Amino acid sequence: MEKPKVILNKKRDFSDVINATFSFITQEIKVYGKMLLYYAGIPVLAASILGAYFSGTELSTMFLKLETGSDYQLGLDYQLKVIGVNLLNAMVYVLLSGLSYAYLVTYKENGAGGFELQDVWSRFKKGIGTMILFAVIISIIAGVVIAVASLLVVLGTMFGSPVLSVVVGIPAALFLLCVFIYFLVTLSPAGMIIYDESPDFSNIFTRCFELIKGSWWQTFGIIFILGIIYSMVSSLFSIPVLVSSILEGIAYSSSPEVVASQSKSFAFVLTALISTLGGNAIYPILAIGCGIQYFNLKEKRENLDLLGRIEEISDSTI
């Protein structure tokens, strides 16, 4: 007996949202996975290769510095590379999120199996500009919050006693962290709002607050649980990197001249590539979870499922 298809416009409690997330992924894994591979495969692979190559090169550079007795310092060149890798990863996350949101909306409008991949891509292109702009603004705000928190701790250390730094700086930093988490959860439906409702940019923030009202803790719990699941699964892909790093260290302790002479560790680069690809492959769990919760929040506000059933009954009686 075929399982019933997942309905998106539906009120759900906490556990139902989690279950619906994995039910949807299981149900749509072939088409959804094909869509991600087709449209995001090359960018994800390119970003993963560059990140893995950078990690492997830096590891070999560290061993070389240790062998020659030179100081290993994280200079400007290293910082620029880190920024570049992080920007690439951010672009990949925006791409995966946008495709996931576009897929959910297309599924909602056409039903399971009622659309082509090109339909998802067309919808994705309409909202990706707004998605990028929104991500940039949020990143700037997050950067400012982190900078202010760091500045408070530094100023407390420079112009006051260590005790003052702890008493004032750390609580202030924790307060800013709590504010950041609050807005991060509140704005979590933004991507779905962009693709499902196509509002003016200024209305995205208002709509987020409207939907999240009264359901902040539920949304926080869903993101928290899915985040833990994502972290646990992605950590499994990181085990080969950890093992490779340990083996590199053991090899260096026994034959430092051999390890240091290598321009880069092939084993480490390969395992880092596997780790990054694995993390990117399961990242859509978070995007789909946020999407399911968005429809849940929207249904609580607008009762779209009930209105749809009433309309079906009316049509059948005509």
C-alpha positions as CSV (number, residue, x, y, z in Angstrom):
1,M,0.0,0.0,0.0
2,E,1.4,3.4,-1.1
3,K,2.0,5.8,1.7
4,P,0.0,9.1,1.6
5,K,1.9,12.0,0.2
6,V,3.1,14.7,2.6
7,I,0.8,17.7,2.8
8,L,2.6,21.0,3.3
9,N,-0.3,23.3,4.3
10,K,-1.0,21.6,7.6
11,K,-1.0,22.5,11.3
12,R,1.7,20.4,13.1
13,D,3.0,20.2,16.6
14,F,6.7,20.0,17.4
15,S,7.2,16.3,16.8
16,D,5.1,16.3,13.7
17,V,7.3,19.0,12.0
18,I,10.4,16.9,12.7
19,N,8.7,13.7,11.4
20,A,7.3,15.6,8.3
21,T,10.8,16.9,7.5
22,F,12.2,13.4,7.2
23,S,9.1,12.0,5.6
24,F,9.2,14.6,2.9
25,I,12.9,14.0,2.2
26,T,12.3,10.2,2.1
27,Q,9.4,10.6,-0.2
28,E,11.1,13.1,-2.6
29,I,14.6,11.8,-2.3
30,K,14.9,10.7,-6.0
31,V,13.5,13.9,-7.6
32,Y,14.8,16.3,-4.9
33,G,18.3,14.7,-4.9
34,K,18.4,14.7,-8.7
35,M,17.5,18.4,-8.6
36,L,20.2,19.3,-6.1
37,L,22.8,17.2,-8.0
38,Y,21.8,18.8,-11.4
39,Y,21.8,22.4,-10.3
40,A,24.1,22.5,-7.3
41,G,26.4,19.6,-7.9
42,I,29.2,21.5,-9.7
43,P,29.3,24.5,-7.3
44,V,29.2,22.3,-4.2
45,L,32.0,20.1,-5.6
46,A,34.2,23.1,-6.6
47,A,33.8,24.7,-3.2
48,S,34.5,21.4,-1.4
49,I,37.7,20.8,-3.5
50,L,39.0,24.3,-2.9
51,G,38.3,24.1,0.8
52,A,39.9,20.7,1.1
53,Y,43.0,21.8,-0.9
54,F,43.4,24.8,1.3
55,S,43.2,22.7,4.5
56,G,45.7,20.2,3.2
57,T,48.1,22.9,2.1
58,E,47.9,24.7,5.4
59,L,48.6,21.4,7.3
60,S,51.6,20.7,5.2
61,T,52.9,24.3,5.6
62,M,52.6,23.9,9.4
63,F,54.7,20.7,9.4
64,L,57.2,22.4,7.1
65,K,57.5,25.3,9.5
66,L,57.9,23.0,12.4
67,E,60.7,21.1,10.6
68,T,62.7,24.2,9.8
69,G,62.2,25.7,13.2
70,S,60.3,28.7,11.8
71,D,57.3,30.2,13.6
72,Y,54.0,29.2,12.2
73,Q,51.9,32.4,12.1
74,L,48.4,33.0,10.8
75,G,49.2,36.0,8.7
76,L,47.1,38.2,6.4
77,D,47.4,35.7,3.5
78,Y,45.9,33.0,5.7
79,Q,43.1,35.2,6.8
80,L,42.2,36.2,3.2
81,K,42.1,32.5,2.3
82,V,39.8,31.7,5.2
83,I,37.5,34.6,4.2
84,G,37.5,33.3,0.6
85,V,36.7,29.7,1.6
86,N,33.9,30.9,4.0
87,L,32.4,33.1,1.3
88,L,32.3,30.1,-1.1
89,N,30.7,28.0,1.6
90,A,28.1,30.7,2.3
91,M,27.3,30.9,-1.4
92,V,26.8,27.1,-1.4
93,Y,24.5,27.3,1.6
94,V,22.4,30.0,-0.1
95,L,22.3,28.0,-3.3
96,L,21.1,24.8,-1.5
97,S,18.6,26.7,0.6
98,G,17.2,28.6,-2.3
99,L,16.8,25.4,-4.4
100,S,15.1,23.6,-1.4
101,Y,12.7,26.5,-0.8
102,A,11.9,26.7,-4.5
103,Y,11.3,22.9,-4.6
104,L,8.9,23.1,-1.6
105,V,6.8,25.9,-3.1
106,T,6.7,24.1,-6.5
107,Y,5.6,20.9,-4.8
108,K,2.9,22.7,-2.8
109,E,1.5,24.2,-6.0
110,N,1.7,21.2,-8.3
111,G,1.7,18.2,-6.0
112,A,4.1,15.2,-5.9
113,G,5.3,14.3,-9.4
114,G,3.3,17.2,-10.9
115,F,6.3,19.3,-12.1
116,E,9.6,19.2,-13.8
117,L,13.0,20.2,-12.6
118,Q,12.9,23.2,-14.9
119,D,9.9,24.5,-13.0
120,V,11.9,24.5,-9.8
121,W,14.8,26.2,-11.5
122,S,12.6,28.9,-12.9
123,R,11.2,29.6,-9.5
124,F,14.6,29.6,-8.0
125,K,15.9,32.2,-10.4
126,K,13.1,34.6,-9.5
127,G,14.0,34.7,-5.8
128,I,17.7,34.1,-5.7
129,G,18.6,37.9,-6.0
130,T,16.4,38.7,-3.0
131,M,17.9,35.7,-1.1
132,I,21.4,36.9,-1.7
133,L,20.6,40.4,-0.6
134,F,18.9,39.2,2.5
135,A,21.8,36.9,3.4
136,V,24.3,39.8,2.9
137,I,22.3,42.1,5.2
138,I,22.0,39.4,7.9
139,S,25.8,38.6,7.6
140,I,26.6,42.3,8.0
141,I,24.4,42.5,11.1
142,A,25.9,39.3,12.5
143,G,29.4,40.7,11.9
144,V,28.6,43.9,13.7
145,V,27.2,42.0,16.7
146,I,30.3,39.9,16.9
147,A,32.5,42.9,16.6
148,V,30.7,44.8,19.3
149,A,30.8,41.8,21.6
150,S,34.5,41.4,21.0
151,L,35.1,45.1,21.5
152,L,33.3,45.1,24.9
153,V,35.6,42.3,26.2
154,V,38.7,44.0,24.8
155,L,37.8,47.4,26.3
156,G,37.1,45.8,29.6
157,T,40.5,44.2,29.6
158,M,42.4,47.3,28.4
159,F,40.8,50.0,30.6
160,G,39.7,48.0,33.6
161,S,40.7,45.1,35.8
162,P,40.3,41.5,34.7
163,V,37.5,41.2,37.2
164,L,35.7,44.2,35.5
165,S,36.2,42.5,32.1
166,V,34.5,39.4,33.4
167,V,31.7,41.1,35.3
168,V,30.8,43.6,32.5
169,G,32.2,42.3,29.2
170,I,31.1,38.7,29.3
171,P,27.5,39.3,30.4
172,A,27.3,42.0,27.7
173,A,28.6,39.6,25.1
174,L,26.2,36.9,26.2
175,F,23.3,39.4,26.0
176,L,24.3,40.2,22.4
177,L,24.5,36.5,21.7
178,C,21.0,36.0,23.0
179,V,19.7,38.9,20.9
180,F,21.4,37.3,17.8
181,I,19.8,33.9,18.5
182,Y,16.4,35.5,18.9
183,F,16.6,37.3,15.6
184,L,18.1,34.3,13.9
185,V,15.1,32.1,14.9
186,T,12.6,34.9,14.1
187,L,14.0,35.4,10.6
188,S,14.2,31.7,9.8
189,P,11.0,31.7,7.6
190,A,12.5,34.5,5.4
191,G,13.7,32.2,2.6
192,M,10.3,30.5,2.3
193,I,8.5,33.9,2.4
194,I,10.7,35.1,-0.4
195,Y,9.8,32.2,-2.7
196,D,6.2,31.5,-1.6
197,E,4.9,35.0,-1.2
198,S,7.3,37.2,-3.2
199,P,6.8,40.3,-1.0
200,D,8.6,43.6,-1.2
201,F,12.0,43.4,0.5
202,S,11.0,45.6,3.4
203,N,8.0,43.4,4.1
204,I,10.0,40.3,4.6
205,F,11.1,41.3,8.1
206,T,7.5,42.3,9.1
207,R,6.1,39.0,7.7
208,C,8.7,37.0,9.7
209,F,7.6,38.6,13.0
210,E,4.0,38.1,12.1
211,L,4.4,34.4,11.5
212,I,6.7,33.6,14.4
213,K,4.5,35.4,17.0
214,G,3.4,32.9,19.6
215,S,5.6,30.1,18.1
216,W,9.1,31.3,18.7
217,W,10.0,28.5,21.2
218,Q,8.6,25.8,18.9
219,T,10.6,27.2,16.0
220,F,13.7,27.4,18.2
221,G,13.3,23.8,19.3
222,I,12.8,22.6,15.8
223,I,15.9,24.4,14.5
224,F,17.9,23.2,17.6
225,I,16.9,19.5,17.2
226,L,17.5,19.5,13.5
227,G,20.8,21.3,14.1
228,I,21.9,18.6,16.5
229,I,20.9,15.9,14.0
230,Y,22.8,17.7,11.3
231,S,25.9,18.1,13.5
232,M,25.9,14.5,14.6
233,V,25.6,13.1,11.1
234,S,28.1,15.6,9.6
235,S,30.6,14.7,12.4
236,L,30.6,11.2,11.1
237,F,32.0,12.5,7.8
238,S,34.7,14.3,9.9
239,I,36.0,11.1,11.4
240,P,38.3,10.3,8.4
241,V,39.8,13.9,8.7
242,L,40.5,13.4,12.4
243,V,42.1,10.0,11.7
244,S,44.1,11.4,8.9
245,S,45.3,14.3,11.0
246,I,46.4,11.9,13.8
247,L,48.3,9.7,11.4
248,E,50.0,12.8,9.9
249,G,51.1,13.8,13.4
250,I,52.4,10.4,14.1
251,A,54.2,10.3,10.8
252,Y,55.7,13.7,11.5
253,S,57.0,12.6,14.9
254,S,58.7,9.6,13.4
255,S,59.9,11.1,10.1
256,P,59.6,14.8,10.2
257,E,61.8,15.4,7.1
258,V,59.6,13.2,5.0
259,V,56.3,14.7,6.0
260,A,57.6,18.2,5.8
261,S,58.9,17.7,2.3
262,Q,55.4,16.9,1.0
263,S,53.8,20.0,-0.5
264,K,50.4,18.7,0.7
265,S,48.9,15.6,2.2
266,F,46.8,13.7,-0.4
267,A,45.2,11.6,2.3
268,F,44.2,14.7,4.3
269,V,42.9,16.5,1.2
270,L,40.8,13.5,0.2
271,T,39.3,13.0,3.7
272,A,38.6,16.8,4.0
273,L,36.9,16.6,0.6
274,I,34.7,13.7,1.8
275,S,33.9,15.6,5.0
276,T,32.9,18.8,3.2
277,L,30.8,17.0,0.6
278,G,29.1,15.0,3.3
279,G,28.2,18.1,5.3
280,N,26.8,19.8,2.2
281,A,24.8,16.7,1.2
282,I,22.9,16.7,4.5
283,Y,22.6,20.5,4.9
284,P,19.2,20.5,3.1
285,I,17.7,18.8,6.2
286,L,17.8,22.2,7.9
287,A,16.3,24.0,4.9
288,I,13.5,21.5,4.5
289,G,12.8,21.6,8.2
290,C,12.5,25.4,8.1
291,G,10.2,25.1,5.1
292,I,7.9,22.6,6.8
293,Q,7.8,24.9,9.9
294,Y,7.0,27.9,7.7
295,F,3.9,26.1,6.3
296,N,2.9,25.1,9.8
297,L,3.2,28.8,11.0
298,K,1.3,30.0,7.9
299,E,-1.5,27.4,8.4
300,K,-1.9,28.5,12.0
301,R,-2.4,32.1,10.9
302,E,-4.5,31.6,7.7
303,N,-6.0,28.1,7.9
304,L,-5.3,27.5,4.2
305,D,-5.9,23.7,4.5
306,L,-9.4,24.3,5.9
307,L,-10.2,26.9,3.2
308,G,-9.0,24.4,0.6
309,R,-11.3,21.7,1.9
310,I,-14.3,24.0,2.0
311,E,-13.5,25.0,-1.6
312,E,-13.3,21.4,-2.7
313,I,-16.7,20.6,-1.0
314,S,-18.2,23.7,-2.7
315,D,-16.9,22.6,-6.1
316,S,-18.2,19.0,-5.7
317,T,-21.8,20.3,-4.9
318,I,-22.0,22.5,-8.0
